[in-house]
Amino acid sequence: MTAKPIPPFEIDESSDLPLWVRLRDRLVYLINTGYYKPGDQLPTVRKFAAELYISYNTVSKAYVALERDGYIVTTQGRGAFVSEPDAISDAPDVNAMVEDFVNNCLEKGMTYDDIPKHVNKTIRKLKREHEKKQGK
């Protein structure tokens, strides 16, 4: 089985999202819209990186996230394949979102101990704003 060609992917330099997140999101879109169907083989990480002129590590990180989120299955020596639809959840994977959030905070220089403090502070602020809107 050979992989489908890589569809065009334009890199928006003005985006604040890391490139690997944008690539993952694009692949999720292509899977959800049927460009890549269950069982289809994705291009290799090396081929993807070479054709898009981006880092191998960037593509690899996107593939790891896709596998973690259940969109693809990788097999050593065979490649990455789109999962069957029942393996893909329609609801966002909260654990994956939290993990991405924590990793982004760490990349910004925060420590593991800083993150819950900022989250709790933001939750208190949002809760107060919500209660204000509710007239409490």
N, CA, C and O of each residue as an XYZ file, in Angstrom:
544
protein
N       0.852     -1.181      0.000
C       0.000      0.000      0.000
C       0.893      1.239      0.000
O       1.845      1.331      0.776
N       0.580      2.177     -0.867
C       1.360      3.410     -0.914
C       0.540      4.564     -0.347
O      -0.690      4.564     -0.386
N       1.249      5.523      0.170
C       0.596      6.678      0.795
C       0.057      7.619     -0.267
O       0.621      7.738     -1.355
N      -1.050      8.291      0.063
C      -1.609      9.316     -0.815
C      -0.636     10.481     -0.887
O       0.177     10.670      0.018
N      -0.714     11.260     -1.956
C       0.152     12.441     -2.029
C      -0.170     13.424     -0.907
O      -1.285     13.456     -0.386
N       0.807     14.204     -0.559
C       0.631     15.201      0.487
C      -0.094     16.405     -0.111
O       0.378     17.001     -1.079
N      -1.250     16.762      0.473
C      -1.959     17.933     -0.054
C      -1.209     19.208      0.320
O      -0.383     19.207      1.233
N      -1.502     20.290     -0.390
C      -0.818     21.558     -0.075
C      -1.032     21.957      1.386
O      -2.111     21.772      1.949
N       0.002     22.498      1.967
C      -0.049     22.971      3.347
C       0.749     24.261      3.402
O       1.976     24.250      3.307
N       0.040     25.375      3.557
C       0.709     26.667      3.624
C       0.987     27.016      5.071
O       0.116     26.888      5.931
N       2.193     27.453      5.331
C       2.594     27.799      6.687
C       2.317     29.280      6.919
O       2.913     30.152      6.287
N       1.397     29.538      7.842
C       1.029     30.897      8.202
C       2.024     31.399      9.252
O       1.963     31.017     10.421
N       2.927     32.248      8.815
C       3.977     32.754      9.699
C       3.438     33.650     10.809
O       4.120     33.869     11.809
N       2.218     34.172     10.644
C       1.669     35.079     11.652
C       0.971     34.337     12.793
O       0.591     34.955     13.788
N       0.798     33.018     12.660
C       0.102     32.242     13.686
C       0.971     32.077     14.928
O       2.188     31.907     14.843
N       0.311     32.131     16.089
C       1.014     31.920     17.356
C       1.104     30.440     17.721
O       1.875     30.061     18.603
N       0.311     29.600     17.038
C       0.330     28.172     17.342
C       1.635     27.545     16.851
O       2.133     27.899     15.783
N       2.186     26.616     17.630
C       3.384     25.914     17.158
C       3.081     25.196     15.836
O       1.954     24.756     15.610
N       4.077     25.082     14.978
C       3.892     24.476     13.662
C       3.372     23.044     13.765
O       2.535     22.633     12.962
N       3.858     22.284     14.742
C       3.407     20.894     14.852
C       1.910     20.822     15.175
O       1.235     19.890     14.740
N       1.382     21.795     15.932
C      -0.047     21.825     16.256
C      -0.844     22.144     14.989
O      -1.879     21.527     14.735
N      -0.365     23.103     14.196
C      -1.050     23.453     12.956
C      -1.061     22.275     11.983
O      -2.057     22.032     11.302
N       0.047     21.551     11.924
C       0.133     20.373     11.063
C      -0.810     19.278     11.556
O      -1.513     18.657     10.759
N      -0.825     19.041     12.864
C      -1.753     18.055     13.433
C      -3.194     18.433     13.116
O      -3.982     17.584     12.699
N      -3.542     19.702     13.312
C      -4.904     20.172     13.038
C      -5.273     19.988     11.567
O      -6.400     19.610     11.248
N      -4.325     20.255     10.680
C      -4.575     20.084      9.234
C      -4.826     18.611      8.918
O      -5.723     18.286      8.139
N      -4.045     17.730      9.512
C      -4.224     16.295      9.266
C      -5.551     15.802      9.849
O      -6.216     14.964      9.241
N      -5.940     16.309     11.012
C      -7.241     15.957     11.593
C      -8.346     16.384     10.636
O      -9.294     15.633     10.409
N      -8.230     17.583     10.073
C      -9.213     18.068      9.108
C      -9.268     17.140      7.891
O     -10.352     16.778      7.434
N      -8.110     16.761      7.373
C      -8.075     15.891      6.189
C      -8.663     14.512      6.486
O      -9.270     13.896      5.610
N      -8.489     14.033      7.701
C      -9.076     12.749      8.094
C     -10.585     12.904      8.260
O     -11.354     12.078      7.768
N     -11.002     13.944      8.942
C     -12.433     14.157      9.201
C     -13.235     14.430      7.930
O     -14.419     14.098      7.866
N     -12.609     15.027      6.924
C     -13.316     15.329      5.683
C     -13.208     14.214      4.655
O     -13.801     14.301      3.580
N     -12.454     13.168      4.978
C     -12.389     12.006      4.091
C     -11.273     12.005      3.073
O     -11.192     11.082      2.262
N     -10.397     13.018      3.084
C      -9.255     12.959      2.165
C      -8.430     11.720      2.492
O      -8.082     10.934      1.611
N      -8.125     11.565      3.775
C      -7.489     10.336      4.248
C      -8.594      9.491      4.860
O      -9.271      9.931      5.789
N      -8.778      8.296      4.354
C      -9.832      7.396      4.818
C      -9.259      6.341      5.755
O      -8.051      6.102      5.750
N     -10.118      5.704      6.564
C      -9.630      4.635      7.447
C      -8.834      3.594      6.658
O      -9.264      3.110      5.611
N      -7.679      3.276      7.192
C      -6.807      2.304      6.539
C      -5.782      2.924      5.611
O      -4.793      2.277      5.267
N      -6.001      4.188      5.191
C      -5.031      4.853      4.320
C      -3.709      5.038      5.054
O      -3.670      5.330      6.250
N      -2.646      4.863      4.312
C      -1.321      5.096      4.877
C      -0.941      6.554      4.683
O      -1.090      7.108      3.594
N      -0.449      7.166      5.749
C       0.048      8.536      5.664
C       1.470      8.506      5.122
O       2.163      7.498      5.254
N       1.910      9.606      4.512
C       3.305      9.674      4.078
C       4.236      9.492      5.279
O       3.863      9.795      6.413
N       5.424      9.007      5.027
C       6.381      8.853      6.120
C       6.727     10.225      6.685
O       6.573     11.247      6.016
N       7.191     10.225      7.914
C       7.584     11.476      8.559
C       8.669     12.162      7.727
O       8.626     13.375      7.517
N       9.632     11.385      7.262
C      10.720     11.970      6.467
C      10.211     12.589      5.168
O      10.637     13.679      4.786
N       9.292     11.886      4.485
C       8.755     12.405      3.226
C       7.963     13.684      3.479
O       8.099     14.662      2.744
N       7.141     13.670      4.515
C       6.347     14.841      4.861
C       7.276     16.036      5.133
O       7.066     17.130      4.609
N       8.281     15.809      5.941
C       9.210     16.886      6.295
C       9.929     17.419      5.058
O      10.078     18.631      4.898
N      10.371     16.527      4.193
C      11.108     16.941      2.999
C      10.219     17.726      2.040
O      10.643     18.746      1.496
N       8.983     17.255      1.828
C       8.099     17.923      0.866
C       7.615     19.285      1.368
O       7.374     20.195      0.574
N       7.476     19.419      2.687
C       6.998     20.690      3.240
C       8.134     21.611      3.687
O       7.900     22.738      4.123
N       9.371     21.111      3.571
C      10.545     21.878      3.991
C      10.456     22.292      5.452
O      10.718     23.441      5.807
N      10.079     21.331      6.293
C      10.031     21.576      7.732
C      10.815     20.484      8.444
O      11.200     19.487      7.834
N      11.043     20.674      9.714
C      11.847     19.757     10.509
C      11.179     18.394     10.663
O       9.964     18.293     10.835
N      11.998     17.358     10.595
C      11.555     15.980     10.856
C      10.887     15.905     12.230
O       9.853     15.256     12.384
N      11.480     16.569     13.229
C      10.946     16.533     14.593
C       9.551     17.163     14.677
O       8.715     16.715     15.461
N       9.300     18.197     13.875
C       7.992     18.846     13.861
C       6.925     17.874     13.366
O       5.861     17.755     13.973
N       7.208     17.185     12.273
C       6.260     16.219     11.716
C       6.079     15.056     12.684
O       4.961     14.590     12.904
N       7.174     14.595     13.257
C       7.116     13.480     14.202
C       6.237     13.826     15.397
O       5.445     12.996     15.843
N       6.367     15.028     15.914
C       5.558     15.468     17.060
C       4.072     15.498     16.697
O       3.224     15.125     17.507
N       3.760     15.943     15.477
C       2.369     15.954     15.012
C       1.830     14.525     14.907
O       0.691     14.269     15.299
N       2.627     13.598     14.385
C       2.201     12.197     14.254
C       1.989     11.567     15.633
O       1.030     10.821     15.832
N       2.868     11.861     16.570
C       2.718     11.328     17.931
C       1.407     11.825     18.530
O       0.687     11.050     19.161
N       1.085     13.100     18.342
C      -0.163     13.657     18.862
C      -1.373     13.011     18.180
O      -2.371     12.719     18.838
N      -1.291     12.791     16.879
C      -2.384     12.136     16.148
C      -2.615     10.713     16.668
O      -3.754     10.267     16.805
N      -1.536     10.026     16.948
C      -1.676      8.661     17.467
C      -2.246      8.690     18.881
O      -3.124      7.895     19.216
N      -1.754      9.594     19.700
C      -2.257      9.730     21.069
C      -3.751     10.034     21.075
O      -4.486      9.540     21.930
N      -4.203     10.856     20.110
C      -5.602     11.250     20.031
C      -6.472     10.226     19.297
O      -7.681     10.415     19.170
N      -5.859      9.148     18.816
C      -6.624      8.059     18.197
C      -6.914      8.215     16.716
O      -7.690      7.437     16.162
N      -6.315      9.195     16.060
C      -6.572      9.389     14.634
C      -5.762      8.436     13.754
O      -6.209      8.043     12.677
N      -4.579      8.071     14.220
C      -3.745      7.163     13.439
C      -3.190      6.067     14.322
O      -3.191      6.161     15.549
N      -2.716      5.023     13.661
C      -2.028      3.922     14.333
C      -0.710      3.752     13.597
O      -0.686      3.693     12.367
N       0.380      3.674     14.338
C       1.667      3.448     13.695
C       2.151      2.043     14.002
O       1.956      1.511     15.095
N       2.787      1.468     12.998
C       3.341      0.132     13.133
C       4.803      0.199     12.725
O       5.125      0.636     11.620
N       5.683     -0.233     13.609
C       7.118     -0.191     13.344
C       7.424     -0.916     12.035
O       7.066     -2.080     11.853
N       8.092     -0.207     11.133
C       8.490     -0.808      9.881
C       7.432     -0.766      8.786
O       7.744     -1.023      7.623
N       6.190     -0.447      9.132
C       5.115     -0.393      8.134
C       4.638      1.029      7.882
O       4.309      1.374      6.747
N       4.592      1.870      8.927
C       4.169      3.244      8.744
C       2.997      3.639      9.607
O       2.654      2.956     10.572
N       2.383      4.760      9.244
C       1.246      5.317      9.974
C      -0.003      5.174      9.121
O       0.003      5.483      7.930
N      -1.085      4.697      9.752
C      -2.342      4.448      9.049
C      -3.488      5.128      9.782
O      -3.487      5.212     11.010
N      -4.473      5.614      9.017
C      -5.648      6.253      9.607
C      -6.467      5.186     10.331
O      -6.708      4.102      9.800
N      -6.887      5.513     11.549
C      -7.678      4.596     12.372
C      -9.082      4.448     11.811
O      -9.552      5.277     11.032
N      -9.738      3.376     12.224
C     -11.143      3.170     11.881
C     -11.965      4.241     12.596
O     -11.568      4.699     13.667
N     -13.110      4.654     12.023
C     -13.901      5.747     12.613
C     -14.304      5.518     14.058
O     -14.320      6.465     14.844
N     -14.630      4.286     14.430
C     -15.053      4.054     15.808
C     -13.920      4.254     16.797
O     -14.157      4.368     18.000
N     -12.694      4.299     16.302
C     -11.549      4.529     17.183
C     -11.328      6.022     17.413
O     -10.576      6.411     18.308
N     -11.988      6.863     16.598
C     -11.818      8.312     16.720
C     -13.004      8.879     17.486
O     -14.155      8.706     17.086
N     -12.716      9.548     18.576
C     -13.770     10.135     19.398
C     -14.172     11.483     18.828
O     -13.323     12.263     18.397
N     -15.491     11.759     18.828
C     -15.969     13.065     18.382
C     -15.717     14.134     19.439
O     -15.535     15.308     19.117
N     -15.706     13.718     20.706
C     -15.467     14.674     21.791
C     -13.964     14.909     21.918
O     -13.165     13.994     21.718
N     -13.586     16.147     22.252
C     -12.160     16.406     22.405
C     -11.579     15.582     23.553
O     -12.238     15.362     24.569
N     -10.378     15.145     23.380
C      -9.703     14.370     24.410
C      -9.138     15.358     25.426
O      -8.126     16.015     25.180
N      -9.804     15.447     26.561
C      -9.433     16.438     27.570
C      -8.011     16.205     28.073
O      -7.259     17.159     28.277
N      -7.642     14.949     28.272
C      -6.281     14.676     28.745
C      -5.242     15.174     27.749
O      -4.203     15.705     28.143
N      -5.521     15.005     26.460
C      -4.587     15.482     25.437
C      -4.517     17.001     25.442
O      -3.443     17.578     25.275
N      -5.671     17.655     25.635
C      -5.686     19.119     25.684
C      -4.891     19.622     26.887
O      -4.130     20.584     26.780
N      -5.072     18.970     28.021
C      -4.350     19.377     29.226
C      -2.848     19.153     29.034
O      -2.032     19.994     29.412
N      -2.497     18.015     28.446
C      -1.083     17.726     28.211
C      -0.464     18.773     27.281
O       0.646     19.242     27.534
N      -1.171     19.143     26.208
C      -0.673     20.189     25.301
C      -0.517     21.513     26.040
O       0.475     22.221     25.863
N      -1.514     21.843     26.876
C      -1.468     23.081     27.649
C      -0.235     23.105     28.563
O       0.508     24.086     28.594
N      -0.031     22.021     29.297
C       1.119     21.949     30.216
C       2.423     22.073     29.434
O       3.319     22.810     29.845
N       2.539     21.361     28.313
C       3.766     21.444     27.511
C       3.991     22.854     26.986
O       5.126     23.330     26.964
N       2.919     23.533     26.561
C       3.066     24.919     26.097
C       3.518     25.835     27.219
O       4.350     26.716     27.004
N       2.975     25.633     28.422
C       3.398     26.439     29.573
C       4.876     26.211     29.882
O       5.615     27.159     30.149
N       5.298     24.960     29.844
C       6.701     24.639     30.102
C       7.611     25.272     29.054
O       8.690     25.767     29.379
N       7.171     25.255     27.790
C       7.951     25.875     26.714
C       8.083     27.382     26.907
O       9.048     27.988     26.442
N       7.103     27.995     27.601
C       7.143     29.441     27.868
C       7.997     29.759     29.092
O       8.135     30.925     29.463
N       8.575     28.728     29.725
C       9.472     28.954     30.852
C       8.843     28.759     32.215
O       9.503     28.973     33.232
N       7.578     28.356     32.263
C       6.935     28.123     33.556
C       7.431     26.798     34.140
O       7.929     25.935     33.417
N       7.286     26.652     35.459
C       7.620     25.393     36.118
C       6.337     24.609     36.351
O       5.236     25.147     36.237
N       6.492     23.340     36.677
C       5.313     22.522     36.983
C       4.528     23.112     38.157
O       3.300     23.032     38.188
N       5.232     23.700     39.115
C       4.568     24.288     40.272
C       3.821     25.580     39.928
O       2.826     25.904     40.575
N       4.291     26.324     38.913
C       3.628     27.573     38.506
C       2.282     27.314     37.837
O       1.337     28.081     38.023
N       2.193     26.246     37.068
C       1.021     26.014     36.218
C      -0.278     25.928     37.015
O      -1.227     26.634     36.674
N      -0.373     25.090     38.072
C      -1.649     25.037     38.808
C      -2.025     26.375     39.442
O      -3.208     26.701     39.542
N      -1.028     27.150     39.870
C      -1.312     28.461     40.459
C      -2.000     29.365     39.441
O      -2.987     30.029     39.759
N      -1.475     29.388     38.211
C      -2.070     30.217     37.172
C      -3.452     29.701     36.765
O      -4.360     30.492     36.508
N      -3.610     28.398     36.709
C      -4.903     27.819     36.355
C      -5.935     28.174     37.420
O      -7.035     28.619     37.093
N      -5.590     27.980     38.680
C      -6.532     28.300     39.763
C      -6.910     29.774     39.768
O      -8.072     30.120     39.980
N      -5.937     30.634     39.538
C      -6.200     32.078     39.496
C      -7.175     32.404     38.357
O      -8.107     33.186     38.539
N      -6.959     31.813     37.210
C      -7.824     32.056     36.053
C      -9.221     31.496     36.292
O     -10.208     32.128     35.916
N      -9.320     30.326     36.909
C     -10.632     29.737     37.212
C     -11.406     30.638     38.167
O     -12.597     30.876     37.966
N     -10.741     31.138     39.200
C     -11.421     32.043     40.138
C     -11.934     33.291     39.419
O     -13.058     33.735     39.653
N     -11.096     33.850     38.541
C     -11.481     35.048     37.783
C     -12.683     34.749     36.894
O     -13.644     35.519     36.890
N     -12.653     33.655     36.143
C     -13.756     33.297     35.252
C     -15.030     33.006     36.036
O     -16.128     33.355     35.603
N     -14.876     32.365     37.191
C     -16.042     32.055     38.023
C     -16.699     33.351     38.520
O     -17.924     33.474     38.509
N     -15.874     34.317     38.958
C     -16.414     35.606     39.404
C     -17.151     36.298     38.271
O     -18.241     36.834     38.473
N     -16.558     36.291     37.068
C     -17.193     36.926     35.918
C     -18.505     36.232     35.582
O     -19.491     36.898     35.264
N     -18.533     34.928     35.645
C     -19.752     34.164     35.366
C     -20.834     34.479     36.377
O     -21.994     34.673     36.015
N     -20.451     34.532     37.664
C     -21.412     34.832     38.709
C     -21.962     36.248     38.568
O     -23.135     36.495     38.846
N     -21.108     37.178     38.135
C     -21.552     38.556     37.898
C     -22.624     38.598     36.810
O     -23.635     39.288     36.943
N     -22.382     37.842     35.725
C     -23.336     37.795     34.620
C     -24.655     37.155     35.050
O     -25.720     37.511     34.544
N     -24.576     36.208     35.988
C     -25.772     35.519     36.464
C     -26.515     36.339     37.514
O     -27.616     35.973     37.925
N     -25.913     37.452     37.950
C     -26.534     38.337     38.923
C     -26.444     37.842     40.364
O     -27.301     38.159     41.190
N     -25.428     37.082     40.654
C     -25.271     36.557     42.026
C     -24.445     37.473     42.872
O     -24.215     37.188     44.047
